[in-house]
């Protein structure tokens, strides 16, 4: 039987990302999947050799709006390590709060899109309605809904006062209750389970072999989370990685659902333990040296390599994003699946092509 080759993307009603997969089919079964990338390449790594290293904080935030704070945190931690800058305790906790708010925003956004891909328009709208409350907190505390612009080398540039602390805790308690009301649908609904359970199974051995990261890795039973290294204030907070063992699309959804509740708990801990003091230390001189810095984004581990030679610009910046690590996993998962399962499996890795191509 001859193979048919069809394109999936870069424009597709289910996938809001400019990713193209060239699918080879026999009947309606995927035999091979080849990615075609490069639709949104912007050359942001090269820009690091042309812009002042302080200006690059804002550029890194714009690698991806959904991961903005965590790109900035990773970059700033790298520069701070090179220059030997100590970050005030209060700023470390504030970074955790804004980083976890971003994780909440990202997971709720993804879950809504995932529900939409399964035909659940009302569930999509409910999840995005809940997400609006998280964006309201980001706007009130940082001044912006998506690109926050609060992370600086040496700390942060905005603070959270006592009145805001109480309001944030009340709002997040409402978010937690709303998500718990919806959770049984995601866990048990017949249609969702039929489309996700047993689809795109990734074993723990294969996950290690292919270098999977983030919820994709943890859904295969591997309790690996870069936050466990204790960067920012994570070393002073109590949490364990959320894991599932089935390794399928449903398990990846359940990991993200668990991480929504975990992020709310971490923000509560950080607000309760928020120390007094300064929010930023001064930065003197220019960086000289090189480092590798890792941070846990909503999609998994992001890695920054930074090299500076004492000038106002960096000599080299390279970013390894979680989508780059998970695309080989996706290509391995698709063969053997039906064509109708492709959108669900693609969305289950939560691809971000803006991060991938920079």
N, C-alpha and C positions, 0 to 999 in steps of 0.2 A: 504494500500500500504506500502510495506517495505521501510525502509530508506536505502540509500547508504551513507557510510562514506568514504570521500576521503580526502587526504592531500593536502593543498595548501602551498607549501614551504617545507623545508627551502631553496630549490633552485628552483627558478621560473624565466622564461625569462623576466617577467614584473617587479618583485620586487627584487631589488638588496640588500636585507636585509635578514639575516638568521632568519626569523620568520616563524613558522609553524602554520597554522590554520587547525584544524580537522573539516571539514565541513560535517554536516549531511544534506542530500538532499532528497527531494521527487520530482521525475522527475528531473527538473533542478532548483528547488527553494530551497534556503537555509532555513533549519528549525532551525539549531543550529550551533554555531561556538565556538570552544574551542581552546584557544591558547596553544602552547607548546613552552616554552622559555628555555633558558640556553645554547644556542649553542656557545656564545662568552663570557661567564663569565670569567673575568680576575682577580678578587680579588683586584681591585684598592683601595677600601675603607680600606681594611686590611693593605695595603701598607703604609697608613698614620701613622700607629703605629710603622713603622720600618724605615721610611725615615725622614730626617731632614725637618722641616716645610717649609724651603725655597725651598728644592728640590721638594716638593709636588706641587709647582706651575706648573712645567713642566709635572708632572704626570697627574694633573687635565686637562691640555690642551689636553692630549692624551686620555681622556675619549672618545672624539669624535673629529675628525679632522674638521668637518664642523662647530662645535660649539666651537672650541678651545679657542678663545679669551674670549668668554663669560663665559666659565667654569673657566678660570684663573681669570677674573675680580671678579666673585662671590666668589671664594676662598679667593682672596687677600683682598676683602672688609671685609670678615668675620674676617680674622686675624688682619686687621687694626682696626676693631672695638674692638676686644678683647684687643689689645695692646695700644689702644688710639693713633694711628698714623694718623696724618693729611696728606692727599694727596695734593700735589701742584695743583693749579688751572689749569695750563697748562697740567699736566698729566691727570686730570679729563676729559678735552676736548679731548685729544688724545685717551683716552679709548673709548669715544663715537665714534670718527672717525673710529677706528679699529673695534669696535663692530658693527657699521652699515655697514661697508664694508663686514664683515662676514655675516650679514643678507642678503645683496645683493647677495653675492656668494651663500648662501644656497637657497634662493628663486629661483634664476635663474637655479641652478642645479636641484631643485625639478621640476620646470616648464618644463624643458627639458625632464626629466624622465616621467612626466605626459603626455606630448605630445607623447612621444614614446609609452606609454602604450595604447594610442588611435590610434596608427598606423601612426602618423605624423612624419616620419623620418626627413623630411626637416625642420620642425619646431623645432624639437629636436636639430638639428645641428645649426640652427640659434641662438637659445637661448644659447647654450653652446659657440658659437662664441662670443656672447656678454659677457658672463661670463668671458672669457679669459681676457678681458680688466680690469675687477675688480681684477682678480688674478695678473695682471701685476702691479696694484697699490699696492696690498699687498706685492708683491715681492720687489718692489722699496722702500717701506717705512719701511718694517720690515725685509727684507732679505730672507723671505720664502713665498711660494705661499699659503700654507695651514696652517701648524702649525707655527704660527708667532713667538712665544717665546719672545715677547716684554713686557709683563705684569710682574711686579715685586711687591712684598710687599712694599708699600710706594710710588708707582708711576709706571713709565715705564722706559725702558732702552734705547729707541731710540727716536729721535725727527723728526719733519717734518720741512724742511726749506722753505723759501719763494718761491724758484723756484719750489719745489715740490707742494706747495699749488696751484699755478697757473695751473700746469700740471694736478693735480688731478681734479680740477674744470672743465677744458676743456674736460678731458676724461670722467668724469661722465655726462657732458652735452651730449656727443655723445652716451653714454649708454642710457640715458633717451630718446633721440630721436629714437634710434633703438628699444627700448621696446615699445614706443608709436606706431611705425609703425606696430609692430606685434600684439599689443593688440586687434585690431578688430577681428583678427582670433580667439583668445582665447574667446572673448566675444560672437561672433555671428556666427561662422562657424556651419553649419548644423550638421555635424557629431559630433563635440565636444559637442554641446548643446544636441543632442540626447543621448549621452553617460553620460552626467553629470547633466543636469537639472532634478530635481525631484528624483535623485538617492541619497540614504543615507541621508534622511532628519533628521536633529537633531533640535528639537524645543528648544527655550530658556529655558523653564522649565526643559527639560530633560538634557540640557547642564549643568545647575546649579546642578541638582540632581546627575549627574554622575561625576562632578568635572572636566569638560573639561577645557582646557587651550589653549592659543595662538590663531592662526587663526581659529582653530576649534570652539572655543568659540565665537570669534568675528563674524564669519560667521552666527551665530545664533542670531545676533543683540545685543550682550552684549558688551558694550564698556569698557572692562577691560584689562589693559595693565600695567605690573609692572613698566615700564618706567615712568608711571605717578607718582610714589612715589618720583621721583627726584634723584635717585642715580646717581653717577658720575656727569655729567653736565647736565643731562636731565631736571632738575628743572629750568635751565636757558635758555632752548630752547623752541621754539613754535611748538607744534604738538598736534594732537588729534588722538585717536585710529581709525584705518580703520575698518569699520564694514559693513556687509551685513545682510540681514534679512531672506533670503530664507532658510538658514541652510543646503543646499544640496552641492554636490560635486562642482558644478559650483560656488556657493557662496564662498566656501573655496579657490578656485582658484582665484577668483576676489579679495579677501582680500589680498592674497599674491602679486597679481599684484599691488594693491594699495600701499602695503608696500614697494615695490621696489622704486616707486616714492617718497614715504615718506622718505626712508633711504637716497636717493640722496639729498633731501632737508635738512635733518638733518645734513649730512656731510657738505653741503654748509654753513649752519648756524654756525657749529662748527669751520670750517676753517676761516670764516669771523670774528668770535669773539675770536679766539684763543689768550689767554693772554700770555704775556711774563713771563719769570721766570724759576725756576728750574723744572725739570721733575721727580725728585725723592727725598724723604726725607729719612734720615738714619733710620735704624732699630736697636734698642738696646735691649738686653735682650731676654727673651723667653716668649711666651704667657701663660697666666693663666686666665681661665674662659671659658665661653661657649656662643655661639650665633647662631642665625638662620639668614641666608642671602638669599635674593631672587633677581633674575635677569631675565629679559625677553630675552630668546633665540629666534631664528627664529621659533621654534616649540611651544614656550610658556614658562611658568614660570618654572625655575629651582630653586631648594631649596637646600642649603647647611646647614647642622648642623655640627658645629665644637665645640669640647671640648678639652681643653688643661689644663695640670696640672703643668706647669712650666718646663717641660723637653724640649729636642730638637725635640721630636716627639709629635704628637698629641695623646691624649688618645682615641679619637673617631672622625671619619668623616663619615657622611652619606649624600648621594646625592639622591634627589627625582627629577627625570627628567620629562620633559613634555610628552614623549612617555608613561611613566608609567601611567600618568594621563589620557592619551587619548586611551589607549588600552581597558579599560572598555567601552568607548564610541563606539569603533569599534565593539566590540562583540555585543553591543546592536543594531547597525545599520544594520548588515548583515542579520539577519533572515527576510525572506520575499522577498529578492532580488534574481534575477536570477544568476546562476553561472557565466555568462559572466560579470556581474557587480562587482563581488568580487574584481578583481585587481584594478579597478578604485576607489572603495570606500576605499580599504586598502591604496592606495597611497594618497588619499585625506587627510588623517590625517598626512602625511609625517612622517612615523615611522622611528625612529633611534634606532636599536637594540643595537648598540655599546653603546649609552647613557643609554639605559634601563638596560642593564645587567652589565655594568662597569667591 
